[in-house]
Amino acid sequence: MIGLAAPMPAADSGAPPLPTATKGRPIVTLRGVEKQFSNGTLAVEDFNAVVGAHEFVSLLGPSGCGKSTVLRMIAGLGAPTSGEIDWPSADHDVAGEPRRDLSFVFQEPTLMPWATAIRNVMLPLRLARTARSEMQDRAAEALALVGLGGFENAYPRELSGGMKMRVSIARAIVTRPRILLMDEPFAALDEITRFKLNNDLLELWGAQSWTVIFVTHSVFESVYLSQRIVVMAARPGRVISEIAITAPYPRDESFRTSPIYNDHCRAVSAELHRAMAA
Amino acid sequence: MNDAAIAVAGPVVKPARAAARRDAAIAQALPRILAPVAIGVITLLLWEITVHVRGIEPYILPSPLLIAQTLIANWGSLQVSLWVTLQTTALALIVAVVLGVSLAILFTQSKWVELSFFPYAVILQVTPIVAIAPLIIIWVNDTRIALLICAWIVAFFPILSNTTLGLNSADHNLLNLFQLYGASRFQMLRFLRLPAAMPYFLGGLRISGGLALIGAVVAEFVAGTGGQASGLAYRILESGYQLQIPKMFAALFLISLSGVCIFLVLTLVSHLVLRRWHESAIRREN
């Protein structure tokens, strides 16, 4: 089992889910966001969303529905063609750029093959010119948090697919971001590893104060993880509906096999079918 | 941690297993050395016997033993020439590395620089060195510098083109990641592009090592026919004029030997740099 350094979230499992976007100012709001690529493809059309502090939101949709494009625009990789993405609770620098305080987890682990696990995790701190000893400590801590204590000096090629993804997550959380953007991070993993990483991610999310925006094309994964699911349709990419998953946290294996989970999955699946027919 | 338990033989290896692994490595390396050595010995023996049995004159084909004797007898002059050739080769390679890598870095910083200069680098590469060596030797007064320039021209291009390719082949997602964390251009270069280019650069270096030697020898030939004394190629020319064929072979042997040594050294360097992470340096069993 994973050894969590941080305490578990409120263990009284009857606690209601956090209401969406009402707790303080939202982290990020998207208004009428549209993205047209230079080849003319309309990837995203009129995308609206508000994401609050400590929310877990999933973007669900068939491939080509622009969910990754939305995530990348939130990250600041490529600006929207029209509409705006606001960071109401972030500081802005002199140029008006928000300090987003975000981390991104790609579909592939995206590790530097020439660097050991700990040096990979240290990368964001190194780029921010953090002091060496602090880098070491924080990177080791992040690795321990994802259950990879003792693998500091392993090279990526020596790690399994699941472990590489854990290093990638450790690198994302080492900066203590306010918001974590995940682009189908577990899609390439086998089911056993994926379930395990789902559980560990939820545990970490419960213990830390981040917001997570999670892109996936799996109905089951999105229902298991999220408080809210934004279902998208393709060509052009747009929002079809938003579904709240009211089941309380912490969620674990018993939730995965519960009738409530089943009901949610059925409802979300129906929405997804509607999206694909639309 | 399921996947941790399944993990890796890499980082945690017990001493006994490490020793066993070393033995296995030696057992695997031995035939790789012994087999070519055996072929070499057999060839030399056949050569020696053929020369004696058929009574071939030394000025047509000297026997290996005679070549070895000549090599020892003329070691004084040959050694000086060997040193000259090796110096030219090494200096040319160093200059090729410095200029090739710097120019490749410049290319990746600005697309315009690359578009403007790359064609000329290609022209430099495709023009036969024998054809321009006489010009360079006429233009440059100091023969040693003229030879250096010739060897450099030949050695330069593989390093430039390979390093440019390497610097441009950094993982796209990693580039995005660096961008997300607000990396400066220098950080991007230092922590991402240069390490990613390393295997490509080392591949180019191995090619250029041999080419630098070839360039040096070719230039020496051209300079030698002009009467300017220098390295091993000049010894070959000189021996040819004087019909001292065994000495010619001795000089030829030294050139080949140098080439092999350069290749081995550069291969070793490449292996040492890449052994921990690059696919090319990792032994796999299926």
Boltz contact constraints between the chains, C-beta under 6 A:
constraints:
  - contact:
      token1: [A, 75]
      token2: [B, 180]
      max_distance: 6.0
  - contact:
      token1: [A, 77]
      token2: [B, 176]
      max_distance: 6.0
  - contact:
      token1: [A, 104]
      token2: [B, 180]
      max_distance: 6.0
  - contact:
      token1: [A, 106]
      token2: [B, 173]
      max_distance: 6.0
  - contact:
      token1: [A, 110]
      token2: [B, 173]
      max_distance: 6.0
  - contact:
      token1: [A, 110]
      token2: [B, 174]
      max_distance: 6.0
  - contact:
      token1: [A, 113]
      token2: [B, 277]
      max_distance: 6.0
  - contact:
      token1: [A, 114]
      token2: [B, 195]
      max_distance: 6.0
  - contact:
      token1: [A, 114]
      token2: [B, 277]
      max_distance: 6.0
  - contact:
      token1: [A, 124]
      token2: [B, 181]
      max_distance: 6.0
  - contact:
      token1: [A, 127]
      token2: [B, 181]
      max_distance: 6.0
  - contact:
      token1: [A, 127]
      token2: [B, 183]
      max_distance: 6.0
  - contact:
      token1: [A, 127]
      token2: [B, 187]
      max_distance: 6.0
  - contact:
      token1: [A, 147]
      token2: [B, 1]
      max_distance: 6.0
  - contact:
      token1: [A, 153]
      token2: [B, 11]
      max_distance: 6.0
  - contact:
      token1: [A, 154]
      token2: [B, 11]
      max_distance: 6.0
  - contact:
      token1: [A, 155]
      token2: [B, 276]
      max_distance: 6.0
  - contact:
      token1: [A, 155]
      token2: [B, 277]
      max_distance: 6.0
  - contact:
      token1: [A, 158]
      token2: [B, 8]
      max_distance: 6.0
  - contact:
      token1: [A, 158]
      token2: [B, 10]
      max_distance: 6.0
  - contact:
      token1: [A, 160]
      token2: [B, 3]
      max_distance: 6.0
  - contact:
      token1: [A, 162]
      token2: [B, 3]
      max_distance: 6.0
  - contact:
      token1: [A, 163]
      token2: [B, 3]
      max_distance: 6.0
